[in-house]
Amino acid sequence: MFRNSAKSSAMKIWFMSILVFCGMIYSFWISIGMEETGIVTSKRDLEDPDYYIENMVRRTIDENGEVRTILYADLVEHFPSDDSMDLRKPYLQLYNTAGEPWHVKSETGWVSSGNEVILLHGEVEIWRLDSEQKRMIQALTSELRVLPDDEYAESNEPTIIIHPSAVTHSIGLRANFSHNHLELVREVRSKHENKTSG
C-alpha cells in the first residue's frame, strides 16, 4: 500500500515537472515570436514619453550672451528613463564668429540628456549661405552624429557635397563648423562643372 502511494506521488511530481518544462518552452517560443514580428523591438517600445512639445524652439547661449545653437522640431517626445528626447523633423542652426550660421536638417532625431549628443536619422542636409543668402555649400548624407558644444559632426554614410562649380561623392563626412570646414573621408570622387561666359 505504501509503495503504491509513493509510486503515485512520484508519478505526479514527474508529470508536474513535464508540464512546467513545457510551459517554459512555450513561453520562450512566444517571446521569440514577438521579437521576430516586431511587437517588442526595444526597451523604448515599452516606454511612454512623460511629456511632448509641438513646434519646439530651443536656444543655447554662450558666456557672452551670444546665440550658439537654435534647435527646432515639429514634435519632441521626452523619455524619463534616460532623460533623452526623440525629435520629428529637427532643424539645427549652429552659429560661430565667422559670418553665417550652419544649417542641419533631417527627418528624425534623438537628443541625449544634457544635449551633448544629437543623432540625426534619415535624409540629412547640411548647408551654409553666403552674404546674398544663396547656398555656397551643401552636403547630403544620413545618420549624422552632432556634438553641438564642440561644433563638430560626423557620418560614416555615403555623402554628397555640392559647391557652385563641383559635386563630390565620398563615404564618410567630418564637419568642423567652428572653422567652416567639411572633410570627406574616403572613396572621394569629384565632378567639376566648367562655366563659360556667354
VEXVEXMI-493177 format. One line per field, with one value per residue: residue number from 1; x, y, z of N, C-alpha, C in turn. Coordinates in nm, 3 decimals. Atoms other than C-alpha are relative to their C-alpha. Layout:
residues N
num [NUM, ...];
nX [X, ...];
nY [Y, ...];
nZ [Z, ...];
caX [X, ...];
caY [Y, ...];
caZ [Z, ...];
cX [X, ...];
cY [Y, ...];
cZ [Z, ...];
END
This chain:
residues 198
num [1, 2, 3, 4, 5, 6, 7, 8, 9, 10, 11, 12, 13, 14, 15, 16, 17, 18, 19, 20, 21, 22, 23, 24, 25, 26, 27, 28, 29, 30, 31, 32, 33, 34, 35, 36, 37, 38, 39, 40, 41, 42, 43, 44, 45, 46, 47, 48, 49, 50, 51, 52, 53, 54, 55, 56, 57, 58, 59, 60, 61, 62, 63, 64, 65, 66, 67, 68, 69, 70, 71, 72, 73, 74, 75, 76, 77, 78, 79, 80, 81, 82, 83, 84, 85, 86, 87, 88, 89, 90, 91, 92, 93, 94, 95, 96, 97, 98, 99, 100, 101, 102, 103, 104, 105, 106, 107, 108, 109, 110, 111, 112, 113, 114, 115, 116, 117, 118, 119, 120, 121, 122, 123, 124, 125, 126, 127, 128, 129, 130, 131, 132, 133, 134, 135, 136, 137, 138, 139, 140, 141, 142, 143, 144, 145, 146, 147, 148, 149, 150, 151, 152, 153, 154, 155, 156, 157, 158, 159, 160, 161, 162, 163, 164, 165, 166, 167, 168, 169, 170, 171, 172, 173, 174, 175, 176, 177, 178, 179, 180, 181, 182, 183, 184, 185, 186, 187, 188, 189, 190, 191, 192, 193, 194, 195, 196, 197, 198];
nX [0.083, -0.092, -0.076, 0.089, 0.018, -0.125, -0.012, 0.097, -0.052, -0.112, 0.056, 0.059, -0.111, -0.058, 0.097, 0.001, -0.128, 0.014, 0.089, -0.073, -0.102, 0.069, 0.044, -0.116, -0.033, 0.105, -0.020, -0.119, 0.036, 0.087, -0.080, -0.079, 0.091, 0.036, -0.113, -0.019, 0.106, -0.013, 0.089, -0.091, -0.127, -0.096, 0.053, 0.073, 0.134, 0.081, 0.001, 0.075, -0.058, 0.071, 0.061, -0.039, 0.006, 0.018, -0.063, -0.100, -0.115, -0.091, -0.123, -0.109, -0.071, -0.134, -0.024, 0.015, 0.139, 0.021, 0.065, -0.089, 0.081, 0.146, 0.054, 0.144, 0.056, 0.146, 0.051, -0.100, 0.049, -0.101, 0.005, -0.059, -0.097, -0.137, 0.008, -0.027, 0.115, 0.015, 0.039, 0.055, -0.043, -0.088, -0.071, -0.099, -0.085, -0.121, -0.062, -0.137, -0.039, -0.038, 0.107, 0.129, 0.004, 0.021, 0.136, 0.005, 0.139, 0.020, 0.137, 0.021, -0.121, -0.005, -0.087, -0.037, 0.016, -0.100, -0.016, -0.139, -0.003, 0.122, -0.007, 0.097, 0.028, 0.067, -0.070, -0.058, -0.047, -0.083, -0.032, -0.039, 0.034, -0.094, 0.055, 0.120, 0.096, -0.003, -0.077, -0.138, -0.040, 0.108, -0.038, 0.111, -0.045, 0.098, -0.053, -0.102, -0.021, -0.037, -0.042, 0.018, -0.097, -0.128, 0.023, -0.055, 0.094, -0.062, 0.083, -0.073, 0.086, -0.028, 0.019, -0.018, -0.023, 0.031, -0.050, 0.049, -0.070, -0.043, 0.077, -0.096, 0.057, -0.094, 0.054, -0.039, -0.009, -0.030, 0.031, -0.048, 0.078, -0.068, -0.095, 0.069, -0.076, 0.054, -0.104, 0.044, -0.087, -0.064, 0.065, 0.043, 0.009, 0.053, 0.034, -0.001, 0.079, -0.066, 0.094, -0.056, 0.080, 0.070];
nY [-0.120, -0.114, -0.010, -0.053, -0.143, -0.068, 0.003, -0.096, -0.135, -0.022, -0.022, -0.134, -0.096, 0.009, -0.057, -0.144, -0.051, -0.003, -0.112, -0.125, -0.010, -0.034, -0.139, -0.087, 0.003, -0.075, -0.142, -0.043, -0.003, -0.117, -0.123, -0.008, -0.035, -0.141, -0.081, 0.016, -0.071, -0.143, -0.048, -0.056, -0.018, -0.067, -0.053, -0.122, 0.036, 0.028, -0.119, -0.114, -0.129, -0.065, -0.121, -0.031, -0.142, -0.026, -0.122, -0.043, -0.083, -0.002, -0.076, 0.004, -0.127, 0.011, -0.082, -0.141, -0.026, 0.020, 0.126, 0.103, 0.092, -0.003, 0.130, 0.002, 0.133, 0.002, 0.071, 0.052, 0.092, 0.016, 0.131, -0.024, 0.101, -0.048, -0.146, -0.030, -0.048, 0.032, -0.119, 0.014, -0.109, -0.097, -0.098, -0.057, -0.108, -0.012, -0.130, -0.023, -0.141, -0.027, -0.023, 0.068, 0.127, 0.126, 0.054, 0.146, 0.044, 0.144, 0.048, 0.025, -0.018, 0.040, -0.089, 0.061, -0.080, -0.106, -0.051, 0.013, 0.073, 0.002, 0.096, -0.032, 0.120, -0.019, -0.091, -0.113, -0.106, -0.101, -0.106, -0.133, -0.104, -0.110, -0.130, -0.026, 0.102, 0.113, 0.110, 0.005, 0.140, 0.086, 0.140, 0.093, 0.127, 0.058, 0.046, -0.096, -0.019, -0.140, -0.042, -0.146, -0.076, 0.005, -0.047, 0.109, 0.104, 0.102, 0.107, 0.104, 0.037, -0.070, -0.145, -0.084, -0.142, -0.078, -0.138, -0.061, 0.046, 0.140, 0.095, 0.098, 0.115, 0.070, 0.078, -0.063, -0.145, -0.067, -0.142, -0.090, -0.120, -0.119, -0.045, 0.001, 0.098, 0.134, 0.094, 0.128, 0.097, 0.099, 0.024, -0.133, -0.018, -0.134, -0.037, -0.146, -0.060, -0.115, -0.103, -0.093, -0.122, -0.007];
nZ [0.000, -0.011, 0.126, 0.103, -0.028, 0.034, 0.146, 0.052, -0.027, 0.091, 0.134, 0.003, 0.004, 0.134, 0.093, -0.021, 0.052, 0.146, 0.034, -0.023, 0.105, 0.126, -0.012, 0.020, 0.144, 0.071, -0.028, 0.074, 0.143, 0.021, -0.007, 0.123, 0.108, -0.012, 0.043, 0.144, 0.071, -0.025, -0.104, -0.100, 0.069, -0.086, -0.125, 0.032, 0.043, -0.118, -0.084, 0.050, -0.039, -0.110, 0.054, 0.137, 0.037, 0.143, 0.051, -0.098, 0.035, -0.115, 0.027, -0.097, -0.002, -0.058, -0.120, 0.036, 0.035, 0.143, 0.036, 0.054, 0.082, -0.008, 0.042, 0.026, 0.028, 0.007, -0.118, -0.093, -0.103, -0.105, -0.065, -0.133, -0.044, 0.026, 0.020, 0.141, 0.077, 0.140, 0.075, 0.135, 0.088, -0.066, 0.081, -0.089, 0.048, -0.081, 0.023, -0.044, 0.014, 0.140, 0.096, 0.000, -0.072, 0.070, -0.013, 0.009, -0.002, 0.025, -0.016, -0.143, -0.078, -0.142, -0.077, -0.127, -0.121, -0.002, 0.137, 0.048, 0.127, 0.080, 0.110, 0.104, 0.079, 0.128, 0.090, -0.073, 0.089, -0.065, 0.095, -0.049, 0.095, 0.015, -0.040, 0.079, -0.042, 0.092, -0.056, 0.049, -0.011, -0.045, -0.015, -0.018, -0.057, -0.091, -0.128, -0.042, -0.144, -0.022, -0.135, 0.012, -0.079, 0.071, 0.138, 0.080, 0.041, 0.083, 0.054, 0.073, 0.112, 0.126, -0.013, 0.119, -0.028, 0.119, 0.011, 0.125, 0.121, -0.010, -0.081, -0.050, -0.070, -0.087, -0.110, -0.126, -0.005, -0.126, 0.012, -0.105, 0.026, -0.054, 0.102, 0.129, 0.078, 0.019, 0.045, 0.052, -0.065, 0.089, 0.130, 0.043, 0.145, 0.028, 0.137, 0.007, 0.106, 0.057, 0.042, 0.098, 0.014, 0.126];
caX [0.000, 0.281, 0.475, 0.173, 0.122, 0.488, 0.484, 0.171, 0.332, 0.646, 0.436, 0.251, 0.578, 0.721, 0.403, 0.401, 0.772, 0.696, 0.410, 0.629, 0.909, 0.663, 0.524, 0.871, 0.943, 0.610, 0.676, 1.023, 0.882, 0.614, 0.871, 1.094, 0.797, 0.701, 1.052, 1.068, 0.736, 0.846, 0.596, 0.877, 1.186, 1.347, 1.310, 1.193, 0.891, 0.771, 0.819, 0.580, 0.704, 0.621, 0.561, 0.575, 0.621, 0.493, 0.685, 0.978, 1.241, 1.544, 1.833, 2.172, 2.369, 2.742, 2.903, 2.882, 2.511, 2.555, 2.340, 2.539, 2.269, 1.900, 1.717, 1.371, 1.147, 0.790, 0.743, 0.952, 0.889, 1.075, 1.162, 1.227, 1.435, 1.742, 1.625, 1.653, 1.427, 1.302, 1.259, 1.043, 1.181, 1.466, 1.635, 1.957, 2.136, 2.497, 2.650, 3.017, 3.215, 3.273, 2.963, 2.657, 2.543, 2.545, 2.208, 2.139, 1.807, 1.681, 1.369, 1.402, 1.648, 1.748, 1.898, 2.091, 2.047, 2.222, 2.212, 2.574, 2.490, 2.233, 2.178, 2.004, 1.838, 1.706, 1.793, 2.028, 2.101, 2.378, 2.425, 2.563, 2.454, 2.665, 2.607, 2.340, 2.155, 2.246, 2.380, 2.758, 2.796, 2.559, 2.610, 2.369, 2.415, 2.240, 2.285, 2.475, 2.620, 2.640, 2.832, 2.693, 2.931, 3.230, 3.076, 3.150, 2.957, 3.039, 2.883, 3.010, 2.744, 2.768, 2.789, 2.750, 2.897, 2.770, 2.966, 2.864, 3.124, 3.166, 2.984, 3.185, 3.090, 3.251, 3.198, 3.200, 3.195, 3.353, 3.229, 3.416, 3.160, 3.381, 3.632, 3.370, 3.533, 3.385, 3.615, 3.541, 3.679, 3.735, 3.646, 3.630, 3.516, 3.461, 3.297, 3.370, 3.140, 3.315, 3.118, 3.186, 3.076, 2.819];
caY [0.000, 0.236, 0.152, 0.226, 0.562, 0.655, 0.546, 0.756, 1.061, 1.019, 0.996, 1.317, 1.501, 1.375, 1.476, 1.825, 1.870, 1.786, 2.039, 2.314, 2.242, 2.251, 2.581, 2.731, 2.619, 2.766, 3.099, 3.120, 3.040, 3.309, 3.573, 3.488, 3.509, 3.851, 3.985, 3.842, 4.001, 4.337, 4.352, 4.407, 4.555, 4.761, 4.899, 5.226, 5.043, 4.960, 5.312, 5.600, 5.960, 6.162, 6.477, 6.609, 6.951, 7.066, 7.322, 7.342, 7.615, 7.576, 7.823, 7.785, 8.094, 8.133, 8.318, 8.647, 8.613, 8.524, 8.257, 7.936, 7.700, 7.703, 7.369, 7.348, 7.039, 6.975, 6.731, 6.641, 6.337, 6.318, 5.981, 5.986, 5.666, 5.829, 6.194, 6.177, 6.318, 6.192, 6.459, 6.478, 6.695, 6.851, 7.160, 7.285, 7.616, 7.642, 7.989, 8.081, 8.403, 8.372, 8.501, 8.299, 8.001, 7.638, 7.470, 7.099, 6.927, 6.566, 6.353, 6.235, 6.275, 6.190, 6.416, 6.282, 6.400, 6.734, 6.788, 6.675, 6.448, 6.484, 6.188, 6.270, 5.995, 5.957, 6.212, 6.469, 6.801, 7.044, 7.386, 7.736, 8.058, 8.338, 8.708, 8.708, 8.422, 8.173, 7.829, 7.843, 7.478, 7.188, 6.831, 6.538, 6.230, 6.021, 5.910, 6.218, 6.248, 6.609, 6.740, 7.094, 7.209, 7.107, 7.246, 6.911, 6.644, 6.316, 6.043, 5.711, 5.701, 5.793, 6.170, 6.424, 6.775, 7.033, 7.351, 7.603, 7.454, 7.092, 6.787, 6.548, 6.198, 6.013, 5.761, 5.943, 6.306, 6.515, 6.869, 7.130, 7.409, 7.641, 7.655, 7.630, 7.312, 6.990, 6.689, 6.388, 6.065, 5.801, 5.697, 6.062, 6.133, 6.484, 6.618, 6.978, 7.198, 7.440, 7.760, 7.961, 8.317, 8.382];
caZ [0.000, 0.096, -0.224, -0.443, -0.269, -0.307, -0.671, -0.733, -0.569, -0.780, -1.097, -1.004, -0.939, -1.270, -1.455, -1.298, -1.386, -1.750, -1.753, -1.603, -1.853, -2.145, -2.013, -2.003, -2.361, -2.478, -2.304, -2.459, -2.805, -2.768, -2.663, -2.961, -3.194, -3.058, -3.114, -3.468, -3.563, -3.427, -3.141, -2.891, -3.056, -2.783, -2.435, -2.591, -2.742, -2.392, -2.255, -2.295, -2.303, -1.992, -2.197, -2.551, -2.714, -3.050, -3.256, -3.015, -3.037, -2.805, -2.794, -2.626, -2.527, -2.462, -2.169, -2.362, -2.422, -2.789, -2.952, -3.013, -3.142, -3.220, -3.238, -3.395, -3.409, -3.517, -3.229, -2.923, -2.701, -2.369, -2.209, -1.833, -1.807, -1.967, -1.994, -2.374, -2.645, -2.978, -3.246, -3.554, -3.837, -3.638, -3.777, -3.615, -3.664, -3.542, -3.505, -3.488, -3.509, -3.884, -4.056, -4.148, -3.940, -4.049, -4.105, -4.046, -4.117, -4.103, -4.087, -3.726, -3.442, -3.086, -2.819, -2.520, -2.163, -2.131, -2.509, -2.553, -2.849, -3.126, -3.360, -3.687, -3.891, -4.243, -4.510, -4.358, -4.526, -4.424, -4.582, -4.538, -4.705, -4.846, -4.788, -5.060, -4.886, -5.157, -5.072, -5.100, -4.992, -4.933, -4.806, -4.825, -4.607, -4.340, -3.980, -3.868, -3.516, -3.395, -3.090, -3.059, -2.783, -2.996, -3.318, -3.478, -3.671, -3.844, -4.055, -4.190, -4.461, -4.832, -4.870, -5.149, -5.123, -5.368, -5.450, -5.716, -5.951, -5.833, -5.696, -5.478, -5.360, -5.070, -4.794, -4.461, -4.360, -4.085, -4.026, -3.822, -3.803, -3.597, -3.886, -4.164, -4.291, -4.433, -4.474, -4.692, -4.551, -4.823, -5.179, -5.283, -5.639, -5.780, -6.092, -6.184, -6.386, -6.619, -6.651, -6.961, -7.010, -7.283];
cX [0.087, 0.077, -0.087, -0.020, 0.124, 0.019, -0.094, 0.048, 0.115, -0.049, -0.059, 0.109, 0.063, -0.090, -0.002, 0.130, -0.004, -0.086, 0.071, 0.104, -0.064, -0.049, 0.114, 0.040, -0.100, 0.018, 0.119, -0.031, -0.087, 0.081, 0.087, -0.087, -0.039, 0.113, 0.018, -0.106, 0.002, -0.092, 0.080, 0.137, 0.105, -0.067, -0.084, -0.144, -0.094, -0.015, -0.078, 0.070, -0.080, -0.053, 0.046, -0.020, -0.018, 0.067, 0.100, 0.106, 0.087, 0.129, 0.103, 0.082, 0.138, 0.015, -0.012, -0.142, -0.031, -0.064, 0.102, -0.074, -0.148, -0.049, -0.151, -0.043, -0.151, -0.062, 0.117, -0.070, 0.112, -0.021, 0.075, 0.109, 0.144, 0.003, 0.034, -0.127, 0.005, -0.056, -0.060, 0.033, 0.085, 0.073, 0.092, 0.077, 0.117, 0.072, 0.146, 0.034, 0.027, -0.122, -0.125, 0.003, -0.005, -0.141, 0.007, -0.145, -0.007, -0.146, -0.035, 0.133, -0.016, 0.100, 0.028, -0.032, 0.112, 0.032, 0.143, 0.008, -0.137, 0.023, -0.112, -0.014, -0.074, 0.082, 0.045, 0.057, 0.074, 0.028, 0.039, -0.026, 0.111, -0.069, -0.126, -0.109, -0.019, 0.089, 0.139, 0.056, -0.116, 0.051, -0.124, 0.055, -0.113, 0.070, 0.116, 0.003, 0.055, 0.037, -0.007, 0.104, 0.136, -0.009, 0.056, -0.110, 0.073, -0.103, 0.092, -0.074, 0.045, -0.042, 0.021, 0.020, -0.015, 0.053, -0.061, 0.065, 0.041, -0.097, 0.097, -0.072, 0.108, -0.076, 0.051, 0.019, 0.040, -0.021, 0.051, -0.066, 0.071, 0.100, -0.061, 0.066, -0.075, 0.108, -0.064, 0.101, 0.068, -0.085, -0.057, 0.006, -0.065, -0.031, -0.012, -0.084, 0.072, -0.103, 0.069, -0.090, -0.063, 0.045];
cY [0.126, 0.021, 0.060, 0.151, 0.079, 0.006, 0.101, 0.142, 0.033, 0.027, 0.140, 0.106, 0.002, 0.067, 0.153, 0.064, 0.013, 0.119, 0.134, 0.021, 0.040, 0.145, 0.097, 0.006, 0.083, 0.150, 0.055, 0.012, 0.121, 0.129, 0.017, 0.042, 0.146, 0.089, -0.007, 0.076, 0.149, 0.054, 0.062, 0.009, 0.067, 0.044, 0.123, -0.030, -0.021, 0.121, 0.112, 0.129, 0.063, 0.137, 0.017, 0.149, 0.008, 0.132, 0.060, 0.089, 0.008, 0.068, -0.027, 0.127, -0.021, 0.097, 0.150, 0.037, -0.015, -0.136, -0.095, -0.095, 0.031, -0.133, 0.011, -0.147, 0.010, -0.067, -0.053, -0.092, -0.025, -0.132, 0.008, -0.099, 0.043, 0.150, 0.040, 0.045, -0.055, 0.122, -0.039, 0.126, 0.102, 0.089, 0.078, 0.110, 0.013, 0.129, -0.003, 0.146, 0.040, 0.003, -0.082, -0.132, -0.120, -0.050, -0.152, -0.044, -0.149, -0.037, -0.024, 0.019, -0.046, 0.090, -0.065, 0.093, 0.103, 0.058, -0.008, -0.063, 0.011, -0.100, 0.031, -0.118, 0.035, 0.091, 0.123, 0.099, 0.104, 0.109, 0.129, 0.101, 0.103, 0.131, 0.037, -0.104, -0.109, -0.109, -0.006, -0.142, -0.078, -0.143, -0.083, -0.132, -0.060, -0.042, 0.086, 0.013, 0.141, 0.021, 0.153, 0.082, 0.007, 0.055, -0.100, -0.100, -0.102, -0.103, -0.101, -0.043, 0.070, 0.146, 0.067, 0.143, 0.077, 0.142, 0.061, -0.056, -0.147, -0.080, -0.112, -0.108, -0.062, -0.094, 0.063, 0.149, 0.043, 0.150, 0.075, 0.135, 0.126, 0.057, -0.002, -0.098, -0.133, -0.089, -0.130, -0.107, -0.094, -0.016, 0.129, 0.010, 0.135, 0.015, 0.150, 0.048, 0.125, 0.100, 0.098, 0.120, 0.003, 0.118];
cZ [0.000, -0.130, -0.110, 0.019, -0.038, -0.151, -0.064, 0.020, -0.095, -0.142, -0.012, -0.009, -0.139, -0.102, 0.012, -0.053, -0.151, -0.042, 0.017, -0.109, -0.133, 0.002, -0.022, -0.147, -0.079, 0.021, -0.077, -0.149, -0.031, 0.002, -0.123, -0.116, 0.004, -0.047, -0.151, -0.079, 0.029, 0.107, 0.113, -0.066, 0.087, 0.128, -0.025, -0.041, 0.118, 0.090, -0.066, 0.040, 0.114, -0.041, -0.144, -0.026, -0.150, -0.035, 0.100, -0.063, 0.126, -0.039, 0.110, -0.017, 0.060, 0.117, -0.028, -0.039, -0.147, -0.025, -0.060, -0.092, 0.017, -0.056, -0.012, -0.019, -0.004, 0.122, 0.080, 0.100, 0.099, 0.072, 0.133, 0.039, -0.023, -0.029, -0.143, -0.069, -0.142, -0.072, -0.134, -0.079, 0.074, -0.100, 0.095, -0.071, 0.095, -0.038, 0.045, -0.026, -0.145, -0.091, 0.020, 0.077, -0.094, 0.030, -0.018, 0.020, -0.022, 0.023, 0.147, 0.073, 0.143, 0.070, 0.135, 0.116, 0.006, -0.135, -0.052, -0.138, -0.067, -0.114, -0.097, -0.095, -0.129, -0.090, 0.077, -0.101, 0.083, -0.103, 0.073, -0.110, -0.011, 0.040, -0.077, 0.026, -0.105, 0.059, -0.063, 0.009, 0.059, 0.008, 0.027, 0.050, 0.083, 0.127, 0.048, 0.152, 0.022, 0.147, 0.002, 0.076, -0.067, -0.142, -0.100, -0.035, -0.086, -0.044, -0.069, -0.126, -0.129, 0.007, -0.135, 0.048, -0.130, 0.017, -0.126, -0.125, 0.005, 0.087, 0.038, 0.079, 0.088, 0.093, 0.128, -0.012, 0.141, -0.021, 0.122, -0.023, 0.050, -0.100, -0.141, -0.098, -0.003, -0.057, -0.046, 0.039, -0.099, -0.126, -0.057, -0.153, -0.029, -0.148, -0.003, -0.118, -0.048, -0.051, -0.096, -0.015, -0.137, -0.080];
END
